[in-house]
Amino acid sequence: MCKYIRKSKTGPKQDFYIHPSAIVDEDVKIGNNTKIWHFSHVFKQHQLGANCSLGQNVNIGNNVLIGNNVKFKITYLYMKV
């Protein structure tokens, strides 16, 4: 299991899990105790709250905000501009 701890210069450290096959783009904010599972993709400028779970094959598009305690299974979310 790969567990990441992201240290911030301006705030507290964040503790979350990203599966090795998942893709998380730059400029993504991930809340504490959040898990991103197999083959999922989180695109740039995304914010994911604490205690969330992105199941296998979940894709979250650009500029999406997800609150705390949310669970997704095989989902594609995109914001229309």
N, C-alpha and C positions, 0 to 999 in steps of 0.2 A: 504494500500500500504506500503510495506516495503522498505524503502530507506536507503542505507548504505553510510556512510562516512568513508573512510579508511584514516587514518592519517599516513604519512610516516615520518620517522626521517630524511631522506635525501632530500625529495622533497615536493611539495605542496600536500595538501589533495586532495583526489579523491572522487567525488560524482557520485554514480551510483545506479541502482536498480536491485535487484535480487528477483524474485518471491519466496515465501516460498517453493514451490514444486520443484524448480530448484536445481540442484546439481552443485556446483563449487568446484573442487578439490583444494588442496593446491598448492602454487607456481604458481598462475594465476594472471596476471596483467590485470586490467580492467581500461579502459580509462573513463574520465569524461563524464557524461550524457549518459552512455551506459545502456541499459536495457536487462535483461535476463529473459525471460518469462516462462510460465507454462511447467513443466516436461522436461526442457532442461538440458543438461549435458555438462559441460565444463571440460575436462580432464586436468591433471597436465601439467605444463610447457607450458602454453598457453599465448599468448598476444593478447588482444583485444583492438583496438583503441578507440578513443573518438567518441561519437555520433553514436554508433552502436545499432542495435536491433537484438537480437536472438529470433525469434518467438517460438511459442509452438512446443515442441518435437525436437528441434534442438540439435544435438550432434556434438561437436567439439573435435577431437582426440588430442593426445599428440603432443607437439612441433609444433603447428600451429600458424602462425602469421597472424593476420587480421588487416588491416589498418583502417583509420578513415572513418566515414560516410557509413558503410556497413550494409545492412539489409538482414537477412536470414529468410526463412520460411520453416519449415519442411525439414531440411537438415542434411546430415551426411557427415562430412569432416574428412578425415584421411590422414595422411602423410605416404607414403610408405617408408620404410627404406631399 
